[in-house]
Amino acid sequence: MEQSCGNNCGPEQQTSCGPDQKSTCGSVGANAAIAQQDIAITRSLGKIKHKILVMSGKGGVGKSTVAVNLALGLANRGHKVGLMDVDLHGPDICRMLDMNEPLQPPENPGDLVPPLVYNDKLKVVSLEYMMKDRDEAIIWRGPLKIQAIRQFVSDMDWGELDYLIVDAPPGTGDEPLSVAQTVKGVKALVVTTPQNVALADVRKSINFCKTVDMPVVGVVENMSGYVCPHCEETVNIFSSGGGEQIARDFDLPFLGRVPMDPRVVVAGDTGRPYLSSEEITPATEAFSSIVDAVAQRLPSSQKVSLETVNPLDMSCGCGPSGCDPYKCDC
């Protein structure tokens, strides 16, 4: 009976099938759709030289600030950059770049969807610019988040890029795991603040990278001291040196430390990123050195490494046989 509801199963045949056979038909169709999406993902990633996941086990350490300014810093150096926001429950990238345009559909049905264009060197994709109401809560379970991230890669017209920067939510859950499994060749940039409570969570992030075989570009210590806006002196409110120590403990590159600066907060609220600006302050100089370190470790002259996507890596509730819409809400 299952063979009669195989690849040739159309609507009429499904009507005459029982519940079990309909499930088989749905599974075959879903597996075919995943296979097609895998091809699109591989094609898209094949045009991108370097993929960097900005992550941390700790919330509030400034991952989005680092991701936005890293993308802009690389773009300001003449590189072609994409910025993908996979913090699905709290996307902030569009606000931090003052991008208010809604999603524009492709010119022709079936074409890739154009990302937002910040300038001629930077493209942006975020769930927020696909929503009519930006204050609406995203109440999704794992399968929906996994599928959204896969579509961010497969359905968007990224074109040829030197760098794709991915901004992840805190922790080691669905979003960073989906990026690690979907965006083959991705490397992590781990952000921390100096105090021990943050370092304890960041250690989990680094061990996560080891578990999923994701190389780490390096560690950035953010909010490393406070820069007085009047005298430019730095005071170590959260201590200092924790990021460098954790990099040493795990034998990872330490990319640098960025001091706190009130102008970073103002810039984020007004949509005018500060760390990648041309102002000369301790914070901008420190971050410029970090951007240079990333570009040196991942040179844009490097050839694209094309790796295939394994459809069995997709972590939904259907098991190794592939995604079955009758078993989960993916």
Backbone bond lengths (Angstrom), bond angles and torsions (degrees), N, CA, C in turn:
res aa  C-N    CA-C-N  psi(-1)  N-CA   C-N-CA  omega(-1)  CA-C   N-CA-C  phi
1 M - - - 1.471 - - 1.524 111.91 -
2 E 1.337 116.37 -38.22 1.457 118.09 -178.93 1.518 111.41 -64.30
3 Q 1.370 117.05 -33.29 1.446 118.92 -179.78 1.521 110.94 -66.09
4 S 1.340 116.92 -33.69 1.463 119.33 179.58 1.513 112.37 -70.14
5 C 1.335 116.43 -13.01 1.466 120.48 177.21 1.520 109.60 -116.62
6 G 1.304 117.48 40.98 1.463 121.82 -177.46 1.505 112.09 -90.82
7 N 1.337 116.14 -135.35 1.455 120.75 -173.32 1.521 112.99 -64.72
8 N 1.346 117.28 -23.76 1.458 119.91 -177.96 1.517 112.81 -92.87
9 C 1.303 117.64 15.25 1.465 121.54 -174.54 1.518 110.29 -78.09
10 G 1.297 117.88 111.43 1.454 122.44 177.90 1.507 110.76 -103.83
11 P 1.329 118.09 -175.43 1.468 121.32 -177.56 1.523 113.02 -58.28
12 E 1.355 116.87 -40.40 1.457 118.98 -177.42 1.526 111.00 -66.39
13 Q 1.355 114.68 -42.27 1.461 117.89 179.27 1.509 111.13 -66.21
14 Q 1.342 116.66 -37.19 1.465 119.54 -178.97 1.529 110.70 -64.76
15 T 1.334 116.37 -31.21 1.461 119.44 -179.72 1.521 111.27 -63.67
16 S 1.332 115.14 -36.03 1.457 119.39 -177.94 1.515 113.39 -86.90
17 C 1.325 117.55 -5.88 1.458 120.99 -179.50 1.524 110.54 -84.98
18 G 1.320 115.37 156.93 1.449 120.25 173.78 1.511 111.24 -82.36
19 P 1.344 117.95 177.47 1.469 121.64 -178.17 1.521 113.02 -56.36
20 D 1.318 117.91 -42.28 1.460 119.96 -179.01 1.522 111.48 -64.90
21 Q 1.350 115.46 -41.81 1.459 118.18 -179.17 1.521 111.19 -68.81
22 K 1.347 116.48 -36.43 1.470 119.12 177.05 1.516 110.13 -62.14
23 S 1.325 117.08 -38.11 1.461 120.54 177.52 1.512 110.65 -62.12
24 T 1.358 116.19 -39.22 1.455 119.81 178.21 1.518 110.50 -64.29
25 C 1.353 116.30 -43.43 1.460 119.77 178.39 1.520 110.81 -60.67
26 G 1.350 116.31 -44.90 1.465 119.93 179.90 1.504 112.14 -62.59
27 S 1.335 116.76 -37.99 1.452 120.64 -179.69 1.518 111.44 -65.66
28 V 1.355 115.57 -41.57 1.463 119.20 178.63 1.521 110.16 -62.56
29 G 1.335 117.49 -45.07 1.455 120.43 179.91 1.518 112.80 -64.00
30 A 1.340 115.72 -40.21 1.461 119.73 179.45 1.525 111.14 -65.63
31 N 1.334 116.52 -41.24 1.459 120.09 179.32 1.523 111.05 -63.67
32 A 1.335 116.61 -38.19 1.459 120.31 177.82 1.521 110.71 -65.01
33 A 1.337 116.43 -40.29 1.467 120.13 179.07 1.527 110.91 -65.25
34 I 1.335 116.80 -40.12 1.459 120.34 178.27 1.516 110.41 -64.05
35 A 1.336 116.14 -41.84 1.464 119.88 179.69 1.525 110.81 -61.06
36 Q 1.339 116.66 -41.44 1.463 120.45 177.41 1.521 111.26 -64.70
37 Q 1.330 115.98 -40.21 1.459 119.30 179.15 1.523 110.86 -66.84
38 D 1.340 116.95 -37.54 1.466 120.30 176.87 1.515 111.32 -59.25
39 I 1.322 116.22 -39.83 1.469 120.34 178.20 1.530 109.84 -63.49
40 A 1.335 116.41 -43.13 1.465 120.15 179.49 1.525 111.30 -65.07
41 I 1.336 116.94 -38.64 1.461 120.91 177.90 1.518 110.68 -63.48
42 T 1.326 116.26 -46.21 1.457 120.32 179.39 1.520 111.07 -61.51
43 R 1.332 116.39 -41.02 1.465 120.30 179.25 1.521 110.92 -63.34
44 S 1.336 116.43 -42.95 1.466 120.40 -179.17 1.531 111.14 -66.21
45 L 1.330 116.59 -47.23 1.462 120.21 -178.52 1.519 111.66 -66.58
46 G 1.325 116.24 -25.27 1.459 119.70 179.96 1.516 113.67 -66.14
47 K 1.322 117.50 -12.20 1.462 121.18 179.02 1.532 112.60 -102.38
48 I 1.340 116.62 3.42 1.468 121.08 -175.27 1.523 109.40 -115.25
49 K 1.311 117.04 125.47 1.465 120.64 -175.17 1.523 112.38 -75.29
50 H 1.327 116.54 -50.26 1.466 120.21 -175.40 1.521 110.06 -130.67
51 K 1.342 115.62 137.50 1.456 121.99 176.68 1.520 108.26 -120.93
52 I 1.318 116.60 127.83 1.466 121.75 -175.68 1.525 109.18 -126.13
53 L 1.329 116.13 120.53 1.464 122.12 176.64 1.527 108.75 -96.48
54 V 1.323 117.12 113.57 1.467 121.89 176.99 1.520 107.10 -86.60
55 M 1.342 116.66 114.95 1.461 119.93 -171.78 1.523 111.07 -142.94
56 S 1.326 114.68 167.29 1.458 122.10 175.22 1.516 108.52 -166.36
57 G 1.311 116.79 146.81 1.453 120.35 174.73 1.513 112.79 -75.27
58 K 1.317 116.71 -10.60 1.458 122.34 -174.80 1.524 110.23 -113.95
59 G 1.335 116.81 134.73 1.452 120.65 174.46 1.517 111.43 -81.06
60 G 1.310 116.67 156.09 1.454 121.30 175.65 1.514 115.31 77.93
61 V 1.336 117.38 17.21 1.465 119.14 -179.53 1.528 112.17 -95.77
62 G 1.330 117.11 -2.32 1.464 119.89 176.99 1.516 114.40 93.70
63 K 1.340 117.50 32.50 1.471 119.93 179.82 1.524 111.53 -61.44
64 S 1.338 116.63 -46.46 1.466 119.60 -178.00 1.527 110.69 -64.69
65 T 1.318 116.71 -39.13 1.465 120.12 177.24 1.516 110.47 -61.21
66 V 1.333 116.37 -44.30 1.466 120.15 178.92 1.519 110.18 -65.73
67 A 1.345 117.40 -43.99 1.459 120.66 -177.91 1.527 111.39 -62.47
68 V 1.334 117.21 -47.20 1.463 121.13 -178.79 1.520 111.02 -62.55
69 N 1.318 116.23 -47.53 1.465 118.95 -176.81 1.518 112.42 -73.06
70 L 1.336 117.69 -30.11 1.461 119.99 174.39 1.529 110.09 -64.77
71 A 1.342 115.69 -45.30 1.464 119.41 178.70 1.524 111.00 -61.09
72 L 1.328 116.48 -46.18 1.466 119.78 179.68 1.526 111.76 -67.30
73 G 1.339 116.41 -39.04 1.462 119.44 179.04 1.518 111.82 -61.40
74 L 1.330 116.92 -41.97 1.462 120.36 177.84 1.534 110.57 -68.73
75 A 1.341 116.43 -40.03 1.467 119.67 178.36 1.528 111.15 -64.31
76 N 1.321 116.53 -38.81 1.466 120.26 178.62 1.519 112.56 -64.96
77 R 1.326 116.71 -19.96 1.466 121.60 177.00 1.518 112.15 -90.68
78 G 1.319 115.76 8.12 1.452 120.49 174.00 1.513 115.63 95.23
79 H 1.336 117.76 5.47 1.458 120.62 -179.46 1.528 110.61 -86.78
80 K 1.320 115.79 152.39 1.465 121.32 174.18 1.526 108.11 -87.99
81 V 1.345 115.88 121.87 1.464 121.18 -168.25 1.527 110.14 -130.29
82 G 1.324 115.10 142.86 1.456 122.11 170.07 1.517 109.01 -116.90
83 L 1.318 117.20 144.94 1.470 122.69 179.11 1.524 107.86 -125.77
84 M 1.329 116.69 115.45 1.461 122.09 -176.13 1.525 109.59 -115.76
85 D 1.315 116.10 121.63 1.465 122.80 -177.44 1.520 109.16 -96.67
86 V 1.343 117.33 106.75 1.464 120.41 177.95 1.527 111.21 -105.95
87 D 1.318 117.32 15.27 1.466 120.65 170.20 1.526 106.18 -80.46
88 L 1.332 116.05 78.97 1.462 121.89 -167.18 1.521 113.38 -67.88
89 H 1.324 117.88 -30.13 1.461 120.64 -178.51 1.528 112.23 -85.83
90 G 1.322 116.94 -18.50 1.459 120.14 179.95 1.506 112.05 -145.07
91 P 1.343 117.38 60.16 1.469 119.48 -178.65 1.527 111.77 -70.82
92 D 1.327 116.14 126.89 1.469 120.46 -177.06 1.528 113.02 -122.34
93 I 1.319 116.81 -6.50 1.456 119.74 -171.34 1.523 112.07 -59.08
94 C 1.342 117.28 -46.01 1.466 119.84 -177.83 1.529 111.43 -61.54
95 R 1.330 116.73 -39.88 1.471 120.04 179.47 1.527 110.96 -66.79
96 M 1.329 116.34 -39.25 1.462 120.05 -177.84 1.525 112.04 -70.46
97 L 1.340 116.51 -20.07 1.462 120.97 177.59 1.525 111.70 -106.33
98 D 1.349 116.97 4.53 1.457 122.53 -179.84 1.526 111.21 54.58
99 M 1.336 115.41 48.41 1.457 121.42 179.38 1.519 108.01 -108.04
100 N 1.322 116.48 116.75 1.457 121.26 -173.90 1.519 113.20 -116.72
101 E 1.325 117.91 0.82 1.456 120.09 -177.47 1.519 111.11 -68.67
102 P 1.327 117.76 140.75 1.468 120.18 175.80 1.523 110.62 -77.93
103 L 1.310 115.89 168.05 1.452 121.58 177.34 1.525 110.45 -64.98
104 Q 1.317 116.40 130.61 1.452 121.33 177.42 1.526 109.17 -101.89
105 P 1.335 117.65 128.31 1.466 119.32 179.26 1.521 110.88 -68.23
106 P 1.335 117.53 157.43 1.466 119.70 177.40 1.521 111.01 -65.28
107 E 1.323 116.18 158.06 1.454 120.16 -178.14 1.530 111.88 -63.45
108 N 1.335 115.85 -37.78 1.461 120.30 -178.34 1.523 109.71 -122.37
109 P 1.325 118.45 140.49 1.466 120.62 177.51 1.538 110.32 -56.88
110 G 1.329 115.16 135.98 1.455 119.63 -179.26 1.512 114.09 92.44
111 D 1.350 117.71 -14.00 1.465 120.43 177.28 1.527 110.17 -74.60
112 L 1.328 115.93 162.50 1.451 120.91 175.74 1.530 110.12 -68.26
113 V 1.329 115.39 150.91 1.466 121.26 -178.70 1.526 109.44 -85.17
114 P 1.319 118.91 130.61 1.459 120.04 -179.63 1.524 112.21 -74.37
115 P 1.334 118.30 130.87 1.470 120.30 174.07 1.524 110.50 -68.35
116 L 1.325 116.16 169.21 1.457 119.71 169.11 1.522 109.41 -67.36
117 V 1.301 116.43 146.50 1.469 121.39 179.21 1.520 108.34 -112.84
118 Y 1.332 115.53 112.15 1.472 119.67 177.76 1.523 110.21 -78.35
119 N 1.316 116.26 -46.56 1.457 122.82 171.57 1.524 107.56 -153.80
120 D 1.325 117.53 -171.99 1.457 119.45 -173.91 1.519 113.21 -70.97
121 K 1.339 118.08 -4.99 1.464 121.35 179.69 1.530 113.25 -116.04
122 L 1.320 118.67 -10.13 1.466 120.77 -172.61 1.522 111.41 -129.99
123 K 1.351 115.77 123.31 1.458 123.42 173.47 1.523 108.91 -110.04
124 V 1.333 116.61 148.10 1.465 121.10 -174.26 1.521 110.24 -133.69
125 V 1.333 116.71 138.06 1.461 122.70 172.56 1.518 108.40 -131.57
126 S 1.325 116.03 127.01 1.457 121.97 178.08 1.521 108.49 -148.14
127 L 1.302 116.50 144.02 1.465 120.63 178.26 1.526 110.90 -59.95
128 E 1.320 116.89 -29.23 1.467 120.24 -174.82 1.518 112.07 -62.42
129 Y 1.338 117.72 -36.46 1.461 117.67 -177.50 1.531 111.76 -80.79
130 M 1.347 116.44 0.02 1.463 120.92 173.83 1.530 111.79 -97.44
131 M 1.336 117.10 -2.37 1.459 121.54 -175.38 1.520 110.56 -102.49
132 K 1.337 116.48 139.83 1.462 120.12 175.72 1.518 111.20 -70.79
133 D 1.330 116.21 -38.65 1.459 121.66 179.47 1.524 108.04 -114.71
134 R 1.312 116.63 109.84 1.466 120.45 -176.09 1.523 112.75 -69.85
135 D 1.307 117.05 -15.46 1.465 120.21 179.24 1.529 112.21 -91.60
136 E 1.303 116.79 0.16 1.460 120.34 -179.92 1.525 110.29 -70.69
137 A 1.325 117.02 136.01 1.465 121.68 179.22 1.522 110.12 -76.78
138 I 1.322 116.34 138.83 1.459 122.33 174.48 1.530 107.38 -94.39
139 I 1.316 116.36 109.52 1.463 121.12 -176.47 1.532 107.47 -112.02
140 W 1.314 114.73 82.30 1.460 121.73 -175.37 1.519 110.32 -120.85
141 R 1.339 114.75 145.98 1.448 120.32 169.61 1.534 109.37 -93.64
142 G 1.327 115.14 177.35 1.456 121.30 -173.04 1.508 116.58 -49.79
143 P 1.346 120.24 -51.43 1.464 119.93 -175.98 1.521 113.96 -57.77
144 L 1.322 117.60 -38.96 1.459 120.28 178.74 1.528 111.01 -66.98
145 K 1.316 117.26 -38.56 1.464 120.55 179.04 1.523 110.79 -67.42
146 I 1.327 115.91 -40.69 1.460 120.15 178.08 1.526 110.27 -60.15
147 Q 1.317 116.27 -46.26 1.455 120.64 -178.29 1.526 111.12 -65.30
148 A 1.322 117.82 -39.27 1.465 120.71 178.95 1.520 111.07 -61.51
149 I 1.321 116.88 -43.56 1.464 120.44 -179.42 1.526 110.58 -65.89
150 R 1.321 116.69 -40.47 1.459 119.43 176.82 1.534 110.73 -62.03
151 Q 1.320 117.33 -39.16 1.457 120.51 178.79 1.524 111.72 -69.67
152 F 1.318 117.83 -32.21 1.465 120.37 175.54 1.525 110.87 -58.16
153 V 1.321 116.24 -30.50 1.472 120.30 179.73 1.522 111.17 -89.78
154 S 1.337 116.42 -45.36 1.464 119.85 -171.34 1.526 113.66 -79.13
155 D 1.334 117.67 -34.32 1.466 120.75 -169.87 1.520 114.37 -100.06
156 M 1.339 117.52 -8.61 1.466 120.49 -176.89 1.529 110.75 -97.18
157 D 1.299 115.62 143.42 1.466 121.63 -178.76 1.533 110.13 -86.82
158 W 1.335 115.70 75.82 1.463 120.00 -179.11 1.528 111.49 -71.61
159 G 1.318 116.60 -32.22 1.451 119.13 -176.06 1.517 111.50 69.08
160 E 1.313 116.45 -157.54 1.462 121.53 179.68 1.532 109.84 -85.22
161 L 1.330 115.41 127.45 1.462 121.21 -179.33 1.519 110.24 -130.24
162 D 1.328 115.00 148.98 1.462 120.53 169.63 1.524 110.10 -82.55
163 Y 1.346 116.17 -37.35 1.465 121.18 -177.95 1.521 110.05 -141.35
164 L 1.327 115.84 137.70 1.459 122.35 167.53 1.520 107.18 -115.52
165 I 1.327 116.68 114.59 1.464 122.17 179.32 1.525 108.03 -97.94
166 V 1.333 116.50 127.15 1.459 121.83 -178.11 1.525 108.88 -115.00
167 D 1.323 115.85 121.55 1.462 121.48 179.13 1.523 109.14 -95.35
168 A 1.332 117.02 118.75 1.468 121.84 -175.37 1.520 110.85 -108.33
169 P 1.326 117.01 155.87 1.469 120.35 173.23 1.526 109.69 -73.31
170 P 1.332 117.49 167.96 1.468 118.99 179.30 1.521 111.91 -66.54
171 G 1.313 115.77 154.43 1.453 120.44 175.23 1.512 113.13 100.25
172 T 1.326 114.34 -171.27 1.464 121.43 -175.93 1.529 110.03 -129.28
173 G 1.334 116.19 41.93 1.453 120.98 -175.29 1.513 113.83 -96.22
174 D 1.342 115.48 -145.23 1.465 121.79 -171.57 1.520 113.51 -56.68
175 E 1.340 116.95 -45.05 1.465 118.97 -172.13 1.536 112.61 -66.67
176 P 1.333 120.09 -56.56 1.464 117.75 178.26 1.521 113.17 -63.06
177 L 1.342 117.45 -34.13 1.463 119.69 177.92 1.525 110.51 -65.69
178 S 1.323 117.54 -41.52 1.460 120.72 178.62 1.525 111.38 -63.87
179 V 1.327 116.58 -40.19 1.465 119.72 177.41 1.529 110.29 -64.13
180 A 1.327 116.72 -43.78 1.462 120.36 -179.87 1.517 111.47 -60.79
181 Q 1.338 117.10 -36.19 1.458 120.88 -176.99 1.518 113.15 -86.00
182 T 1.320 117.32 -27.46 1.462 121.31 -175.64 1.520 112.44 -93.59
183 V 1.336 116.31 -44.26 1.468 121.06 -175.42 1.525 108.22 -92.37
184 K 1.321 115.14 83.65 1.459 119.85 -177.37 1.527 110.51 -63.38
185 G 1.326 115.21 137.78 1.460 120.97 -177.47 1.511 114.09 88.22
186 V 1.337 117.91 2.05 1.460 120.26 -179.17 1.522 110.25 -68.32
187 K 1.322 115.79 146.38 1.459 122.92 176.38 1.528 108.38 -123.97
188 A 1.320 116.72 150.30 1.459 121.20 -175.83 1.519 111.45 -97.27
189 L 1.318 114.82 142.28 1.461 121.72 166.13 1.521 105.81 -116.01
190 V 1.315 117.00 114.80 1.464 122.40 -171.84 1.523 109.82 -96.14
191 V 1.334 116.05 127.32 1.464 122.01 -178.80 1.527 109.15 -108.45
192 T 1.318 115.72 136.42 1.456 120.77 176.47 1.521 109.80 -141.50
193 T 1.312 115.77 165.72 1.459 121.68 166.36 1.517 107.04 -108.25
194 P 1.327 119.50 166.71 1.467 120.40 -167.96 1.522 116.16 -72.09
195 Q 1.348 119.04 -24.49 1.460 119.20 -169.31 1.526 112.44 -74.22
196 N 1.310 116.47 156.97 1.456 122.41 -172.97 1.525 113.10 -62.33
197 V 1.349 118.22 -34.64 1.463 120.33 -177.91 1.535 110.58 -64.32
198 A 1.313 117.44 -32.25 1.462 120.92 176.18 1.522 110.63 -76.57
199 L 1.321 116.41 -40.99 1.463 120.64 -177.43 1.528 111.36 -62.24
200 A 1.336 116.73 -35.31 1.463 120.04 179.58 1.521 110.70 -61.18
201 D 1.342 117.49 -40.46 1.464 120.79 178.61 1.519 112.04 -74.45
202 V 1.314 116.39 -34.11 1.462 119.96 -178.94 1.523 110.94 -67.85
203 R 1.313 116.87 -32.08 1.472 119.00 175.38 1.523 110.69 -58.40
204 K 1.328 116.47 -37.36 1.469 120.26 177.25 1.529 110.37 -63.25
205 S 1.317 117.05 -38.81 1.465 120.55 178.24 1.524 111.27 -61.92
206 I 1.307 116.25 -43.69 1.463 119.76 -179.15 1.523 110.59 -66.68
207 N 1.329 116.99 -38.92 1.463 119.60 176.56 1.528 111.26 -68.00
208 F 1.333 116.89 -32.73 1.465 121.04 172.94 1.526 110.06 -59.33
209 C 1.324 116.41 -45.58 1.470 120.48 179.44 1.528 110.88 -60.34
210 K 1.319 116.63 -39.55 1.461 119.53 177.34 1.521 110.76 -64.30
211 T 1.328 117.01 -42.00 1.460 121.19 -176.55 1.522 111.86 -63.91
212 V 1.331 117.65 -39.60 1.468 121.10 -177.42 1.524 112.15 -96.54
213 D 1.341 116.18 10.26 1.478 121.48 177.78 1.526 112.07 58.11
214 M 1.315 116.40 44.73 1.460 121.41 177.00 1.526 109.06 -106.25
215 P 1.323 118.46 113.60 1.466 120.43 179.34 1.524 111.40 -61.12
216 V 1.329 116.21 152.74 1.462 122.33 179.17 1.520 109.15 -109.54
217 V 1.332 115.60 120.57 1.462 120.44 177.68 1.519 110.43 -64.61
218 G 1.333 116.09 -39.49 1.447 120.33 -179.28 1.512 111.95 165.46
219 V 1.315 114.76 179.53 1.463 122.76 -177.57 1.523 109.10 -115.19
220 V 1.326 116.31 135.46 1.468 122.49 175.45 1.521 108.29 -114.83
221 E 1.319 116.41 129.44 1.469 121.69 174.77 1.520 108.21 -97.40
222 N 1.328 115.88 107.54 1.463 121.23 -179.21 1.533 109.80 -95.76
223 M 1.326 116.52 161.33 1.466 122.99 -179.78 1.532 111.05 55.21
224 S 1.297 115.11 40.13 1.462 121.40 -177.99 1.523 109.77 -89.95
225 G 1.327 114.90 82.67 1.457 119.90 -176.27 1.516 110.72 92.49
226 Y 1.332 115.32 161.53 1.459 122.09 -179.21 1.520 109.12 -115.16
227 V 1.331 115.41 128.54 1.464 120.61 179.46 1.527 109.58 -94.02
228 C 1.302 117.22 117.07 1.464 121.02 176.90 1.529 109.16 -66.34
229 P 1.344 118.14 126.95 1.462 119.70 -177.98 1.521 113.60 -70.75
230 H 1.338 117.14 -10.36 1.462 120.45 -177.97 1.527 112.25 -96.91
231 C 1.329 115.52 -45.62 1.470 118.06 -175.55 1.527 113.37 -111.77
232 E 1.359 117.02 -5.02 1.469 122.91 179.23 1.523 113.54 67.26
233 E 1.336 117.24 10.04 1.464 119.11 176.71 1.533 109.72 -76.30
234 T 1.338 116.72 150.71 1.460 121.85 -177.66 1.522 110.44 -110.11
235 V 1.325 116.04 129.82 1.466 122.71 177.24 1.527 107.81 -116.21
236 N 1.322 117.54 130.84 1.465 121.95 -176.67 1.529 111.14 -83.73
237 I 1.330 115.86 83.06 1.458 120.88 -179.10 1.527 110.88 -66.72
238 F 1.313 116.86 -46.10 1.470 121.85 -178.33 1.526 111.71 -98.91
239 S 1.315 117.17 24.05 1.460 120.84 -174.07 1.526 108.49 71.52
240 S 1.305 117.36 -168.81 1.457 121.37 -178.30 1.519 108.89 -160.07
241 G 1.308 115.51 152.40 1.460 119.96 174.61 1.513 114.99 96.49
242 G 1.350 118.35 -6.88 1.459 120.21 -178.02 1.515 112.62 -64.26
243 G 1.327 116.81 -40.68 1.457 120.57 179.45 1.513 112.10 -64.21
244 E 1.310 115.93 -41.02 1.465 119.65 178.41 1.522 111.02 -65.70
245 Q 1.324 116.39 -37.28 1.464 120.17 -179.95 1.524 111.15 -67.28
246 I 1.344 117.03 -42.28 1.464 119.08 -179.53 1.526 110.61 -68.22
247 A 1.323 116.96 -33.81 1.466 119.49 174.88 1.520 110.64 -63.77
248 R 1.319 115.93 -39.78 1.465 120.29 178.42 1.528 110.42 -67.15
249 D 1.330 117.12 -40.73 1.464 120.39 -178.87 1.526 111.97 -62.02
250 F 1.340 116.52 -36.11 1.465 120.46 -177.81 1.529 112.34 -100.65
251 D 1.317 117.21 7.56 1.466 122.46 179.66 1.528 110.74 56.32
252 L 1.347 115.19 50.58 1.456 122.04 179.68 1.528 110.07 -116.53
253 P 1.324 117.58 155.06 1.465 119.77 175.34 1.522 111.23 -65.02
254 F 1.313 116.38 135.68 1.466 120.87 172.25 1.516 107.47 -99.12
255 L 1.330 116.79 116.77 1.459 121.55 -172.48 1.518 113.32 -85.36
256 G 1.345 117.03 -21.70 1.452 119.36 178.19 1.511 111.91 140.99
257 R 1.335 115.13 172.01 1.457 122.17 179.31 1.519 109.94 -121.32
258 V 1.347 115.77 140.56 1.463 121.80 -178.53 1.515 108.52 -115.44
259 P 1.332 118.43 119.97 1.471 119.98 178.99 1.520 111.96 -72.70
260 M 1.339 115.13 156.18 1.466 120.30 174.44 1.526 109.27 -69.34
261 D 1.323 114.29 144.58 1.459 119.87 179.27 1.522 106.81 -148.69
262 P 1.345 119.08 124.53 1.469 120.83 -179.25 1.519 113.44 -55.39
263 R 1.322 116.88 -26.11 1.465 119.67 -178.90 1.529 112.06 -69.36
264 V 1.333 116.98 -21.41 1.467 120.25 176.13 1.523 110.11 -65.86
265 V 1.341 116.48 -41.09 1.466 121.11 179.56 1.520 110.38 -65.35
266 V 1.318 116.96 -46.53 1.465 121.41 179.95 1.524 110.02 -61.38
267 A 1.322 116.28 -42.10 1.460 120.58 -178.41 1.524 111.19 -64.78
268 G 1.339 116.89 -40.00 1.451 120.07 178.92 1.514 112.08 -65.43
269 D 1.323 117.44 -38.33 1.466 121.51 -179.57 1.524 112.31 -71.76
270 T 1.312 117.21 -31.53 1.463 121.10 -177.66 1.519 112.99 -93.79
271 G 1.336 117.30 -4.80 1.458 120.55 179.39 1.511 113.79 76.65
272 R 1.326 117.43 26.86 1.471 121.36 178.25 1.531 108.41 -126.00
273 P 1.321 117.56 86.19 1.470 121.72 -174.91 1.521 112.23 -50.77
274 Y 1.312 114.31 134.11 1.463 120.65 -170.46 1.529 113.12 -98.04
275 L 1.332 116.96 -40.62 1.459 118.70 -173.55 1.523 112.66 -64.02
276 S 1.326 116.84 -28.17 1.461 120.39 179.52 1.524 112.21 -95.28
277 S 1.330 117.34 8.68 1.462 121.13 179.48 1.527 110.10 -77.05
278 E 1.322 115.10 174.97 1.461 120.77 -178.47 1.525 112.92 -88.97
279 E 1.321 116.93 1.96 1.467 118.94 177.14 1.521 110.02 -65.33
280 I 1.310 115.67 146.53 1.462 120.52 -179.53 1.524 108.48 -106.12
281 T 1.307 115.86 101.42 1.459 123.19 177.48 1.520 107.33 -139.13
282 P 1.326 118.23 166.90 1.470 119.05 177.58 1.527 112.86 -55.60
283 A 1.338 117.37 -38.03 1.469 119.91 -178.33 1.523 111.36 -69.93
284 T 1.324 118.15 -46.90 1.469 120.08 -178.29 1.525 111.18 -68.02
285 E 1.322 117.85 -37.10 1.458 120.21 178.14 1.526 111.12 -66.41
286 A 1.336 116.11 -39.69 1.464 119.96 178.88 1.517 110.56 -64.62
287 F 1.331 116.39 -43.08 1.460 118.30 -177.69 1.523 111.45 -71.91
288 S 1.309 117.28 -32.72 1.462 120.28 176.69 1.527 110.56 -60.67
289 S 1.323 115.96 -38.70 1.467 119.81 177.86 1.532 110.75 -65.46
290 I 1.344 116.74 -35.71 1.464 120.63 178.62 1.527 110.43 -66.97
291 V 1.330 116.81 -42.85 1.471 120.23 177.77 1.522 110.13 -61.25
292 D 1.322 116.80 -42.63 1.467 120.40 178.29 1.527 110.95 -62.56
293 A 1.335 116.23 -38.96 1.470 119.93 179.82 1.517 111.24 -64.85
294 V 1.338 116.79 -40.80 1.466 120.31 178.19 1.524 110.49 -64.83
295 A 1.324 116.77 -45.64 1.463 120.54 -179.82 1.529 111.51 -63.73
296 Q 1.318 116.54 -33.15 1.465 119.82 178.77 1.527 111.18 -71.31
297 R 1.316 116.75 -38.98 1.470 120.19 -179.16 1.525 111.61 -76.74
298 L 1.327 116.45 -28.17 1.461 121.13 179.22 1.529 108.39 -126.76
299 P 1.319 117.80 75.72 1.475 120.44 -174.70 1.520 112.38 -66.49
300 S 1.320 116.43 141.16 1.466 120.78 -178.43 1.521 111.96 -69.99
301 S 1.331 117.72 -14.14 1.462 120.69 178.68 1.521 112.47 -76.63
302 Q 1.339 116.78 -11.43 1.461 120.79 -178.99 1.521 110.39 -66.78
303 K 1.325 116.40 141.26 1.453 121.36 -179.99 1.523 110.75 -71.29
304 V 1.320 115.35 153.16 1.453 121.04 178.39 1.518 109.31 -67.88
305 S 1.339 115.46 134.40 1.459 121.30 174.53 1.516 108.06 -101.29
306 L 1.335 116.91 109.95 1.451 121.57 -176.22 1.517 109.50 -92.35
307 E 1.331 115.67 115.18 1.454 120.94 179.02 1.515 109.13 -120.90
308 T 1.302 116.67 148.25 1.454 120.90 -178.39 1.516 110.46 -82.09
309 V 1.311 115.11 157.19 1.451 122.20 177.46 1.516 108.46 -101.12
310 N 1.303 116.51 128.61 1.458 120.95 179.55 1.521 109.24 -88.52
311 P 1.341 118.88 113.56 1.467 120.04 -177.21 1.508 112.34 -62.08
312 L 1.327 118.85 -21.09 1.454 119.85 179.91 1.516 112.06 -75.61
313 D 1.368 116.20 -9.33 1.458 119.10 178.77 1.522 111.77 -74.31
314 M 1.326 117.72 -15.49 1.452 120.23 -174.82 1.523 110.11 -67.87
315 S 1.311 115.50 120.80 1.466 120.00 -172.23 1.516 111.51 -93.87
316 C 1.314 117.21 80.47 1.461 120.26 171.34 1.516 107.85 -117.43
317 G 1.323 117.40 -174.87 1.450 120.62 -172.81 1.508 114.67 -84.35
318 C 1.336 118.23 10.26 1.453 120.19 -173.00 1.521 113.66 -90.69
319 G 1.309 118.65 -13.43 1.456 120.17 178.81 1.515 111.88 85.34
320 P 1.319 117.40 -170.97 1.459 122.48 -171.58 1.521 114.66 -69.42
321 S 1.326 118.88 -12.99 1.465 120.36 -178.06 1.519 113.05 -78.62
322 G 1.322 118.27 -5.22 1.450 121.64 -179.73 1.519 111.81 108.90
323 C 1.328 115.18 175.50 1.459 120.84 -174.51 1.525 110.75 -77.42
324 D 1.321 116.89 127.07 1.463 123.18 179.11 1.529 108.34 -120.56
325 P 1.349 117.40 111.45 1.475 119.23 -176.57 1.512 114.03 -64.46
326 Y 1.352 117.34 -13.32 1.443 119.81 178.08 1.530 111.18 -81.59
327 K 1.330 116.68 -11.62 1.448 119.87 -177.94 1.517 113.20 -107.81
328 C 1.324 117.76 -23.61 1.472 119.85 179.54 1.511 108.81 -144.60
329 D 1.338 116.09 174.35 1.455 120.51 -174.55 1.524 112.40 -99.73
330 C 1.330 116.21 27.79 1.462 119.20 179.19 1.523 112.08 -74.32
